[in-house]
Every structure is written in structure tokens, then in C-alpha cells.
Amino acid sequence: MPLLEINDLNVRYGEIVALRGVSFNVEEGQVVTLLGANGAGKSTTLRAISGLAKPASGDILFDGKSIAGLGPEAIVRMGISHVPEGRRVFPGLTVKENIMLGGSNRKASKAELSGEADAMFDLFPDIRKFSGALGWTLSGGQLQMVAVARGLMAKPRLLLLDEPSLGLAPVIVQAVFRIITEIRLSTTVLLVEQNARMGLSVADQGYVLETGRIVLGGKPEDLWANEAIAAAYLGGHGKPAAGLAAH
Ligand SMILES: Nc1ncnc2c1ncn2[C@@H]1O[C@H](COP(=O)(O)OP(=O)(O)OP(=O)(O)O)[C@@H](O)[C@H]1O
């Protein structure tokens, strides 16, 4: 049984149809990457899974149980943690306190959460020096690491990661993706990325969304071989980008 099963999912924002008949599975232990241009529906897919967007129809099964329409708190308690785009951190708290907040869904004591947050800095050494600081100024990459560390504090069975590379310099993107390769050793990951090269480099399976529909899916090596993946990024004109073709 897949850990996550999405069947014929439709999501609307008022008149706007954001997802049309989206179906795919995520097997336990896999990294699955959703690719697609701006507005294709990638974030909406994650929002529907984590309970932030209500499906108009279709179903979402997690570990065999329907979670479609449940609220975000119930869903996080079941073991799904969502790291949204935008890396929101709370400026009135230290970096460590920001990370500890991610564990507030669990029954763990403050001391346990504190110990686990300290251990997170082994995975994210770049932000260790900010651990206890107030009034910190973090770079985009460091904010992203705080957001991912916070998501991991929920000890999720499934981590939803929305565009972790957005706006980051290439060297920082590589650091973030190195962390994903470590996370995947213990956690199933559903990743949204516009950076196809990076997104597929860590994936077992990839899907391309276009205007709310899955137009292509498969193993990374098969997707690379298909010009449609380039087309998805070039507005559907089918001209392969040099970077993609060179893979
Ligand atoms: N809160 C909202 N209200 C109305 N329409 C929305 C809302 N959020 C998203 N949409 C619309 O739903 C569609 C899918 O958006 P979504 O954010 O899921 O795409 P995306 O692939 O994640 O793109 P991006 O990378 O820009 O976030 C788009 O047409 C978008 O304009």
C-alpha cells in the first residue's frame, strides 16, 4: 500500500480550478518530485494534502485512511509535515525556539524538544551559530534551513517541501539538496520544485503538472529523455533548454 495515494483530486479557489483530476502515489521511503511552471498547481497539491486547501472532489489516502477535508492540525498529528514556500520564521524567537515550534504537535516535553532541536544543528551546521540568538539576520538559505528543521521536528512520516531552492544561490541550493538526501534516509518526501535538474536529482519518481493536470510522470531518467519536461518549463513550446538536454 502506498504511504500517500491521491485519487482524481480536484481543488478550486472560487471560480479558479487549480487542480483537475490529479492522481499519483508516494511509496514509503521514496522522494517524489512535482515539477511545473508557476501556477501549475504544485503548491495547491501540497496544500490539499496538509489540509490548507479543501478538495472539491477526489480523495487523499494517507496510510490507507482518507484525510481529504480534515483540518491541518489533525493531519500534522497523523504524521504529515508541510514546509511551505516563503520560509516564515518568527523574529521574536531565537532560531532554536523557531525550530522547536515544529514539535508542538507531539507529546514530547520541552526538554526532549530542546535536545532534538540541538541535534538538528548536526544536519544544519550552517545555522548552529544562530541557535540562541535573538535579533538574528539570516540569509535566504539559512531561513530555508530553519524552515526545514522545523518541519522535521514534527517527526513526520511524510515531509512536504515547497520549493526549497526558490531564490537561493546555486551553491546554497546544493547545500539544501544535500540535506534532502540525508532526510530521505528516514523520511518519505514529496517535493515541489521549479528547478527540474535539482528536483529530479534526488527523486525516485517525478510528475509534471501543467495548468492543474499531471501531464507526465515517471522515473527521473525517463523524464529527462522526454522533451515534454523541457516544454513544461518553457511554456509548452517544446524547445528543450540547453541545461536540461545536457543532463
Ligand atoms: N489563494 C488563492 N486564491 C485564488 N487562486 C489561487 C490561490 N492560490 C493559488 N491560486 C491559483 O491556483 C492555481 C495554482 O496555483 P499554485 O500556487 O498551486 O501553483 P504552483 O504550481 O504552486 O505555482 P507557484 O510556483 O507560483 O506557487 C493558479 O492559477 C493560482 O493563480
The ligand as an ORCA input file, in Angstrom:
! r2SCAN-3c Opt
* xyz 0 1
  N      -5.462     31.557     -2.603
  C      -5.739     31.522     -3.907
  N      -6.839     32.137     -4.400
  C      -7.132     32.096     -5.705
  N      -6.410     31.449     -6.616
  C      -5.302     30.815     -6.190
  C      -4.908     30.812     -4.818
  N      -3.769     30.099     -4.704
  C      -3.469     29.676     -5.935
  N      -4.386     30.101     -6.843
  C      -4.409     29.795     -8.279
  O      -4.425     28.382     -8.405
  C      -3.575     27.977     -9.477
  C      -2.491     27.034     -8.949
  O      -1.624     27.753     -8.068
  P      -0.433     27.088     -7.257
  O       0.093     28.113     -6.311
  O      -0.854     25.797     -6.733
  O       0.624     26.836     -8.395
  P       2.144     26.466     -8.267
  O       2.395     25.466     -9.338
  O       2.494     26.100     -6.906
  O       2.849     27.808     -8.652
  P       3.853     28.688     -7.796
  O       5.171     28.098     -8.068
  O       3.678     30.041     -8.400
  O       3.420     28.622     -6.366
  C      -3.042     29.240    -10.113
  O      -3.886     29.567    -11.179
  C      -3.159     30.254     -8.991
  O      -3.311     31.544     -9.528
*
